[in-house]
Amino acid sequence: MKTYLTPRFLLCVALTLTTAPLLSARIIGINPPAQPLTIERVGYLPEALQPAWRKYLENSLRQSKADRDFFLNEAKQASPRHRPPPPPGKQRSRLPLNEATSWYAGPEGQRIADIVISFQTPAGGWSKNLDLTTRQRAPGELFNGDTPARHAGSSDFDPLQKLSWSYVGTFDNDATITELRFLAKVINAIGSELDSPHRRAFLHGIDYVLAAQFPNGGWPQVWPLAGGYHDAITYNDDAMINVLQLLNDMADGAKDFSFVPAATRTLAAAAVQRGIECILDTQVNAHGTRTVWCQQHDLLTLQPTSARNYEMPAQVGGESAGIMIFLMRLPHPDLKLVAAVHDAAAWFERTQLRDVAFKAVGDEGRQLVASLGAGPLWARYYQIGSDRPVFGDRDKSIHDNVSELSQERRNGYSWFGDGPKRALEQYRQWRQWHPRLLGKR
């Protein structure tokens, strides 16, 4: 698939990838903001691609207005003496997905299912950071939970003034996908009546998932679109992989989804195939060598892009490991997919860190320190082209030494992890069945 770069986007990438191997400055780059989907950007695409993107943007704007109008009408009708409470919980309460079938058919399972349905947005999705185990949503109550970041400000890529209506329908933090899996278990436990509220909510949610998919197969973090980095193809926190796993299970007619109509399963299968193609198209190519993926890729150009102030366009270890595991679980992979997995595994092998640990050191907070026998460990971000670890701060500065970050960011973010270790363990068995075929990429 060809990518089409706007002059503005190329400038942003140039600023971001200031590598500075020849510079002695502590700051090696400044993180530029991600670009949203706009009608102006669509105009840069070849004419043959523009209609699908225009339609997608129109659908998003129409649904966004419908969601807001629904909420405003509820708020107007609510009694002024009974002001709706804030959404329950500052921390998302995990919905139980591993109970016995009888539990989902019982009073507690049904009570929670009613709460889940009450917080479904008009579009069909759910917000994040909600405790969906306490009480149902009240008329006129916001759909979204506690989303503002404690340190966010006017210079943040997500300024505070936008957060009163944010993540109203999202795949972030397992939202929407967890609710759909929970409802599927309830439906299976109580029987699939054609007009049951659980079944209606589930199928409405699947319609939401399918509507959110980009024409090129990716998924945003938030839908209807919210602008900024939320519009990017989002691998961060496994958002898109969670979507694909759900749709793939449903398309295969897995136990929890046996009630899903055949036509819907067919749509899910087609969406999964487009999603896989998007994954393969976004795999980073550095100096002619395929590597891994970034947390976000621009929805039109497929190029790496940024998210929050301290999340720069860079290769990532954790989310790329999740993508690799998903690809290895697919039956009958074609040559392109097989090559993508081998290339990702090779990158993990050469970027692993050994004999180091990321831990608290006195009053200085967490530091990367020597630790004989420790590892393997991977950085969260690696600079494209050099494969050296990079780190971002709230002021949008990019560093090549984690110790140079402010204590708040250094101690409040997962800069290192061992997620790729599990991917490589599975790869050692997978590669026996799918050897690399040179020259077949």
TORDREN-103094 format. One line per 4 residues: number of its first residue (from 1); their letters; for each residue z, x, y of C-alpha. Coordinates in nm, 4 decimals, padded with zeros to 6 digits. Layout:
<rs>
NUM) a) Z/X/Y | ...
</rs>
This chain:
<rs>
1) mkty) 00.0000/00.0000/00.0000 | -00.0909/00.1362/00.3420 | 00.1629/00.1493/00.6198 | 00.0852/00.0913/00.9855
5) ltpr) 00.2955/00.2724/01.2457 | 00.3324/00.1646/01.6059 | 00.3567/00.4332/01.8769 | 00.7107/00.3221/01.9580
9) fllc) 00.8159/00.3490/01.5952 | 00.6677/00.6973/01.5638 | 00.8646/00.8059/01.8704 | 01.1882/00.6730/01.7210
13) valt) 01.1288/00.8555/01.3950 | 01.0533/01.1777/01.5801 | 01.3807/01.1518/01.7682 | 01.5763/01.0706/01.4540
17) ltta) 01.4390/01.3523/01.2428 | 01.5266/01.6318/01.4815 | 01.6200/01.8673/01.2012 | 01.7370/02.1612/01.4137
21) plls) 01.7412/02.4277/01.1424 | 01.6703/02.6667/01.4300 | 01.9280/02.5118/01.6620 | 02.2964/02.5953/01.6821
25) arii) 02.4027/02.2677/01.8448 | 02.6603/02.0577/01.6629 | 02.4517/01.7428/01.7098 | 02.1202/01.7604/01.5244
29) ginp) 01.9797/01.4215/01.6262 | 02.0377/01.0811/01.7844 | 02.0081/00.7623/01.5813 | 01.7517/00.5179/01.7295
33) paqp) 01.7830/00.1409/01.6826 | 01.5858/-00.0411/01.4151 | 01.3024/-00.2643/01.5303 | 01.3148/-00.6402/01.4608
37) ltie) 01.0281/-00.8608/01.3538 | 00.8444/-00.9884/01.6617 | 00.5095/-01.1497/01.7227 | 00.4134/-00.8409/01.9236
41) rvgy) 00.4747/-00.6144/01.6236 | 00.2809/-00.8464/01.3973 | -00.0115/-00.7974/01.6335 | -00.0305/-00.4298/01.5326
45) lpea) -00.1066/-00.5242/01.1714 | -00.4612/-00.5578/01.0350 | -00.5902/-00.9077/01.0984 | -00.5869/-00.9961/00.7284
49) lqpa) -00.2086/-00.9424/00.7108 | -00.1121/-01.1194/01.0313 | -00.1244/-01.4882/00.9205 | 00.1382/-01.4440/00.6474
53) wrky) 00.3760/-01.2637/00.8827 | 00.3234/-01.5160/01.1617 | 00.4061/-01.7970/00.9201 | 00.7147/-01.6137/00.7992
57) lens) 00.8398/-01.5603/01.1540 | 00.7723/-01.9241/01.2452 | 00.9656/-02.0437/00.9400 | 01.2575/-01.8213/01.0322
61) lrqs) 01.2687/-01.9423/01.3930 | 01.2400/-02.3058/01.2858 | 01.5198/-02.2725/01.0317 | 01.7425/-02.0851/01.2750
65) kadr) 01.7090/-02.3701/01.5246 | 01.7773/-02.6285/01.2526 | 02.0958/-02.4458/01.1460 | 02.2265/-02.4229/01.5015
69) dffl) 02.1362/-02.7851/01.5820 | 02.3206/-02.9012/01.2707 | 02.6333/-02.7150/01.3762 | 02.6161/-02.8295/01.7398
73) neak) 02.5738/-03.1942/01.6361 | 02.8777/-03.1640/01.4102 | 03.0800/-03.0036/01.6875 | 02.9888/-03.2815/01.9328
77) qasp) 03.0943/-03.5512/01.6891 | 03.4243/-03.3829/01.6016 | 03.7304/-03.5287/01.7725 | 03.8416/-03.3108/02.0654
81) rhrp) 04.2005/-03.3558/01.9437 | 04.1124/-03.2053/01.6069 | 03.9560/-02.8723/01.6864 | 03.8009/-02.7204/01.3733
85) pppp) 04.0001/-02.4285/01.2340 | 03.8507/-02.0813/01.2048 | 03.6802/-02.0068/00.8720 | 03.9384/-01.9136/00.6084
89) gkqr) 04.0229/-01.5541/00.5438 | 03.9437/-01.2239/00.7096 | 03.8649/-01.0729/00.3713 | 03.6248/-01.2280/00.1254
93) srlp) 03.7982/-01.3631/-00.1844 | 03.5981/-01.2851/-00.4966 | 03.4698/-01.5914/-00.6777 | 03.5636/-01.5782/-01.0467
97) lnea) 03.2542/-01.5084/-01.2579 | 03.4147/-01.4133/-01.5906 | 03.6272/-01.7147/-01.6813 | 03.5920/-01.9194/-01.9995
101) tswy) 03.3421/-02.2058/-01.9858 | 03.6278/-02.4573/-02.0002 | 03.7732/-02.3147/-01.6776 | 03.4568/-02.3935/-01.4783
105) agpe) 03.4639/-02.7500/-01.6099 | 03.8338/-02.7846/-01.5304 | 04.0070/-02.8923/-01.2079 | 04.0348/-02.5448/-01.0558
109) gqri) 03.6713/-02.4596/-01.1208 | 03.5611/-02.7917/-00.9740 | 03.7868/-02.7511/-00.6704 | 03.6405/-02.4116/-00.5870
113) adiv) 03.2853/-02.5373/-00.6488 | 03.3406/-02.8101/-00.3888 | 03.4582/-02.5464/-00.1396 | 03.1527/-02.3312/-00.2119
117) isfq) 02.9165/-02.6227/-00.1524 | 03.0914/-02.7156/00.1726 | 03.0191/-02.3727/00.3224 | 02.6507/-02.3677/00.2276
121) tpag) 02.4403/-02.3432/00.5419 | 02.1681/-02.5988/00.6143 | 01.9151/-02.3292/00.5228 | 02.0787/-02.2946/00.1805
125) gwsk) 02.2607/-01.9609/00.2005 | 02.6180/-01.8488/00.2629 | 02.7901/-01.6169/00.5073 | 03.0139/-01.3241/00.4117
129) nldl) 03.3848/-01.2426/00.4480 | 03.4872/-01.5956/00.3537 | 03.7747/-01.6959/00.1305 | 03.6079/-01.9726/-00.0701
133) ttrq) 03.9168/-02.0451/-00.2791 | 04.1442/-02.2102/-00.0204 | 03.9911/-02.5181/00.1415 | 03.6634/-02.6913/00.2211
137) rapg) 03.4783/-02.6399/00.5449 | 03.5696/-02.8893/00.8186 | 03.2970/-03.0657/01.0207 | 03.2161/-02.8566/01.3261
141) elfn) 03.3647/-02.5419/01.1730 | 03.1617/-02.2217/01.1864 | 02.9832/-02.1161/00.8672 | 03.0532/-01.7466/00.9167
145) gdtp) 03.3743/-01.5596/00.8543 | 03.5400/-01.2724/01.0368 | 03.2469/-01.0358/01.0991 | 03.3206/-00.8387/01.4209
149) arha) 03.3864/-00.4693/01.3724 | 03.7122/-00.3531/01.5265 | 03.5448/-00.0676/01.7104 | 03.2225/-00.2438/01.8129
153) gssd) 03.1313/-00.2426/02.1793 | 02.8495/-00.3096/02.4220 | 02.6643/00.0079/02.3165 | 02.6801/-00.0821/01.9478
157) fdpl) 02.3633/-00.1854/01.7646 | 02.5587/-00.5073/01.6931 | 02.7265/-00.5909/02.0274 | 03.0260/-00.8229/02.0193
161) qkls) 02.8607/-01.0994/02.2193 | 02.6224/-01.1693/01.9285 | 02.8908/-01.2042/01.6644 | 02.9995/-01.5659/01.7254
165) wsyv) 02.6921/-01.6706/01.5266 | 02.6213/-01.3859/01.2862 | 02.5503/-01.3514/00.9159 | 02.4915/-01.7265/00.8943
169) gtfd) 02.3096/-01.6884/00.5680 | 02.3134/-01.3335/00.4313 | 02.2827/-01.1168/00.1198 | 02.5306/-00.8645/00.2579
173) ndat) 02.8547/-00.7987/00.0659 | 02.7248/-00.9960/-00.2361 | 02.7080/-01.3143/-00.0274 | 02.4798/-01.6008/-00.1401
177) itel) 02.4090/-01.4343/-00.4765 | 02.7731/-01.4617/-00.5875 | 02.7882/-01.8272/-00.4827 | 02.4709/-01.9043/-00.6780
181) rfla) 02.5984/-01.7315/-00.9914 | 02.9255/-01.9231/-00.9636 | 02.7500/-02.2586/-00.9261 | 02.5288/-02.1793/-01.2262
185) kvin) 02.8386/-02.1316/-01.4408 | 02.9821/-02.4632/-01.3184 | 02.6560/-02.6448/-01.3904 | 02.6448/-02.5069/-01.7434
189) aigs) 03.0059/-02.6034/-01.8029 | 02.9797/-02.9644/-01.6907 | 02.6180/-03.0388/-01.7827 | 02.3070/-03.0384/-01.5709
193) elds) 02.2755/-03.3866/-01.4243 | 01.9541/-03.4038/-01.2262 | 02.1264/-03.5323/-00.9123 | 02.4625/-03.3557/-00.9315
197) phrr) 02.5828/-03.1929/-00.6072 | 02.6210/-02.8607/-00.7882 | 02.2621/-02.8633/-00.9085 | 02.1291/-02.9700/-00.5686
201) aflh) 02.3231/-02.6909/-00.3972 | 02.2053/-02.4325/-00.6491 | 01.8370/-02.5210/-00.6233 | 01.8643/-02.5385/-00.2448
205) gidy) 02.0108/-02.1902/-00.2568 | 01.7221/-02.0626/-00.4686 | 01.4784/-02.2128/-00.2173 | 01.6677/-02.0159/00.0482
209) vlaa) 01.6336/-01.6906/-00.1481 | 01.2612/-01.7405/-00.2017 | 01.2007/-01.8368/00.1622 | 01.3748/-01.5210/00.2804
213) qfpn) 01.1404/-01.2869/00.0903 | 00.9005/-01.0955/00.3134 | 00.5245/-01.1187/00.2506 | 00.5398/-00.7598/00.1235
217) ggwp) 00.8119/-00.8383/-00.1320 | 01.1260/-00.7129/00.0425 | 01.4335/-00.9026/00.1600 | 01.6231/-00.8798/00.4892
221) qvwp) 01.9991/-00.8561/00.5154 | 02.0214/-01.1868/00.7043 | 01.8018/-01.4969/00.6976 | 01.7027/-01.6740/00.9154
225) lagg) 01.6289/-01.3444/01.0823 | 01.8935/-01.2171/01.3228 | 01.7069/-00.9283/01.4865 | 01.7782/-00.5576/01.4932
229) yhda) 01.8500/-00.3805/01.1671 | 01.9283/-00.7106/00.9968 | 01.5507/-00.7689/00.9791 | 01.4897/-00.4510/00.7778
233) ityn) 01.4232/-00.4371/00.4043 | 01.7851/-00.3937/00.2982 | 01.8957/-00.1876/-00.0004 | 02.2312/-00.1245/00.1676
237) ddam) 02.5266/-00.2450/-00.0419 | 02.2716/-00.3351/-00.3140 | 02.1669/-00.6461/-00.1184 | 01.8039/-00.6607/-00.2362
241) invl) 01.8893/-00.5408/-00.5876 | 02.1460/-00.8211/-00.6249 | 01.8749/-01.0703/-00.5272 | 01.6288/-00.9266/-00.7785
245) qlln) 01.8838/-00.9227/-01.0595 | 01.9635/-01.2895/-01.0019 | 01.5987/-01.3929/-00.9899 | 01.5167/-01.1794/-01.2922
249) dmad) 01.7973/-01.3376/-01.4967 | 01.6784/-01.6797/-01.3904 | 01.3140/-01.6062/-01.4677 | 01.4127/-01.4893/-01.8181
253) gakd) 01.5997/-01.8158/-01.8781 | 01.9308/-01.6370/-01.9366 | 02.2157/-01.8528/-02.0621 | 02.3619/-01.9368/-01.7236
257) fsfv) 02.0195/-02.0441/-01.5952 | 01.8809/-02.2486/-01.8842 | 01.9008/-02.5609/-01.6663 | 01.6606/-02.4221/-01.4044
261) paat) 01.3225/-02.6016/-01.4036 | 01.0328/-02.4055/-01.5490 | 00.8412/-02.4202/-01.2209 | 01.1322/-02.2583/-01.0372
265) rtla) 01.1616/-01.9863/-01.3013 | 00.7914/-01.9133/-01.2563 | 00.8387/-01.8740/-00.8806 | 01.1346/-01.6451/-00.9457
269) aaav) 00.9300/-01.4254/-01.1800 | 00.6557/-01.3867/-00.9201 | 00.9129/-01.3007/-00.6525 | 01.0647/-01.0342/-00.8786
273) qrgi) 00.7250/-00.8749/-00.9347 | 00.6598/-00.8593/-00.5586 | 01.0065/-00.7144/-00.5096 | 00.9423/-00.4387/-00.7648
277) ecil) 00.6171/-00.3515/-00.5910 | 00.8080/-00.3251/-00.2621 | 01.0604/-00.0905/-00.4228 | 00.7843/00.1368/-00.5489
281) dtqv) 00.6070/00.1275/-00.2122 | 00.9228/00.2263/-00.0217 | 01.0179/00.5238/-00.2384 | 01.0337/00.8160/00.0037
285) nahg) 00.7579/01.0753/-00.0221 | 00.8704/01.4077/00.1230 | 00.6139/01.6900/00.1310 | 00.4124/01.5214/-00.1434
289) trtv) 00.7106/01.4663/-00.3738 | 00.8625/01.1252/-00.4434 | 01.2403/01.1232/-00.4015 | 01.4647/00.8175/-00.3635
293) wcqq) 01.5181/00.5396/-00.1088 | 01.6896/00.4731/00.2229 | 01.9481/00.2062/00.2994 | 01.6958/00.0234/00.5174
297) hdll) 01.3191/00.0380/00.5467 | 01.1223/-00.1120/00.8327 | 00.9898/-00.4489/00.7195 | 00.6357/-00.3874/00.8488
301) tlqp) 00.5790/-00.0136/00.8158 | 00.8047/00.0381/00.5105 | 00.9271/00.3570/00.6782 | 01.2978/00.4564/00.6794
305) tsar) 01.4954/00.2985/00.9603 | 01.8516/00.2842/01.0886 | 02.1263/00.0237/01.0676 | 02.4600/00.0584/01.2464
309) nyem) 02.5180/00.3366/01.5002 | 02.6278/00.5823/01.2321 | 02.3730/00.4808/00.9645 | 02.0571/00.6820/01.0189
313) paqv) 01.7161/00.6794/00.8473 | 01.7928/00.9058/00.5523 | 01.7750/00.9236/00.1751 | 02.0838/00.7689/00.0157
317) gges) 02.2618/00.8427/-00.3091 | 02.4562/00.5260/-00.3918 | 02.2002/00.2548/-00.3264 | 01.9208/00.4661/-00.4766
321) agim) 02.1254/00.4940/-00.7955 | 02.1485/00.1134/-00.8072 | 01.7724/00.0841/-00.7611 | 01.7105/00.3368/-01.0376
325) iflm) 01.9410/00.1506/-01.2787 | 01.7645/-00.1773/-01.2013 | 01.4244/-00.0225/-01.2708 | 01.5436/00.1277/-01.5995
329) rlph) 01.6577/-00.2151/-01.7205 | 01.3130/-00.3680/-01.6813 | 01.1177/-00.4148/-02.0051 | 00.7618/-00.2851/-02.0432
333) pdlk) 00.7529/-00.0628/-01.7306 | 00.4098/00.0487/-01.6150 | 00.3214/00.4115/-01.5448 | 00.3995/00.3865/-01.1744
337) lvaa) 00.7478/00.2519/-01.2384 | 00.8172/00.5148/-01.5059 | 00.7142/00.7901/-01.2664 | 00.9364/00.6447/-00.9929
341) vhda) 01.2421/00.6665/-01.2190 | 01.1651/01.0239/-01.3256 | 01.1150/01.1275/-00.9632 | 01.4442/00.9692/-00.8552
345) aawf) 01.6314/01.1348/-01.1428 | 01.4875/01.4735/-01.0505 | 01.6073/01.4271/-00.6922 | 01.9590/01.3359/-00.8077
349) ertq) 01.9706/01.6438/-01.0278 | 01.8810/01.8826/-00.7466 | 02.1007/01.7260/-00.4762 | 02.4283/01.6958/-00.6674
353) lrdv) 02.7301/01.8800/-00.5296 | 02.9737/02.0543/-00.7611 | 03.3067/02.2286/-00.7149 | 03.3800/02.0260/-00.4005
357) afka) 03.5915/01.7199/-00.3222 | 03.6146/01.4874/-00.0213 | 03.9843/01.4277/00.0397 | 04.2596/01.4168/00.3001
361) vgde) 04.3683/01.7550/00.4333 | 04.6923/01.7494/00.6341 | 04.6694/01.5704/00.9678 | 04.2957/01.6294/00.9974
365) grql) 04.1994/01.3442/00.7678 | 03.9345/01.3704/00.4993 | 03.7368/01.6911/00.4629 | 03.4872/01.8348/00.2160
369) vasl) 03.6806/02.1128/00.0485 | 03.6293/02.3542/-00.2402 | 03.7660/02.2234/-00.5690 | 03.6804/02.4206/-00.8798
373) gagp) 03.5447/02.1996/-01.1576 | 03.5097/01.8895/-00.9389 | 03.1945/01.6826/-00.9290 | 02.9213/01.5986/-00.9500
377) lwar) 02.9314/01.4386/-00.6081 | 02.6561/01.3159/-00.3805 | 02.6508/01.2674/-00.0052 | 02.5837/00.9210/00.1246
381) yyqi) 02.2933/01.0433/00.3390 | 02.0424/01.3244/00.2978 | 01.7940/01.4332/00.5600 | 01.4367/01.3595/00.4547
385) gsdr) 01.2444/01.6804/00.3972 | 01.5376/01.9223/00.3821 | 01.7670/01.7276/00.1451 | 02.0729/01.8476/00.3336
389) pvfg) 02.3638/01.6025/00.3820 | 02.3835/01.4375/00.7236 | 02.6520/01.2250/00.8880 | 02.6565/00.9797/01.1767
393) drdk) 02.9157/00.8835/01.4363 | 02.9722/00.5731/01.6468 | 02.8094/00.7363/01.9495 | 02.4827/00.7499/01.7471
397) sihd) 02.5042/01.1289/01.7096 | 02.3845/01.2806/01.3802 | 02.5613/01.5850/01.2342 | 02.5150/01.8157/00.9367
401) nvse) 02.8898/01.8746/00.8949 | 03.1223/01.5860/00.8125 | 03.4134/01.7663/00.9801 | 03.2411/01.7261/01.3172
405) lsqe) 03.2750/01.3476/01.3077 | 03.5446/01.1571/01.4910 | 03.8475/01.0947/01.2716 | 03.7854/00.7202/01.2857
409) rrng) 03.4406/00.7517/01.1282 | 03.5256/01.0415/00.8999 | 03.8186/00.8514/00.7494 | 03.6673/00.5031/00.7677
413) yswf) 03.3428/00.5434/00.5757 | 03.2320/00.6491/00.2278 | 03.0477/00.9722/00.3057 | 03.0454/01.0934/-00.0548
417) gdgp) 03.0411/00.9237/-00.3939 | 02.9570/00.9697/-00.7618 | 02.7420/00.6585/-00.8154 | 02.4322/00.8543/-00.9244
421) kral) 02.6313/00.9995/-01.2174 | 02.6087/00.6672/-01.4030 | 02.2362/00.6406/-01.3283 | 02.1748/00.9861/-01.4730
425) eqyr) 02.3795/00.9054/-01.7828 | 02.1611/00.6016/-01.8499 | 01.8499/00.8004/-01.7651 | 01.9120/01.0550/-02.0421
429) qwrq) 01.8634/00.7827/-02.3004 | 01.5908/00.5941/-02.1105 | 01.3682/00.9010/-02.0780 | 01.3487/00.9351/-02.4560
433) whpr) 01.1580/00.6065/-02.4652 | 00.9643/00.6651/-02.1430 | 00.8581/01.0304/-02.1149 | 00.7005/01.1520/-01.7957
437) llgk) 00.3192/01.1518/-01.8071 | 00.1952/01.4104/-01.5637 | -00.0878/01.3089/-01.3335 | -00.0328/00.9366/-01.3906
441) r) 00.1558/00.8506/-01.0703
</rs>
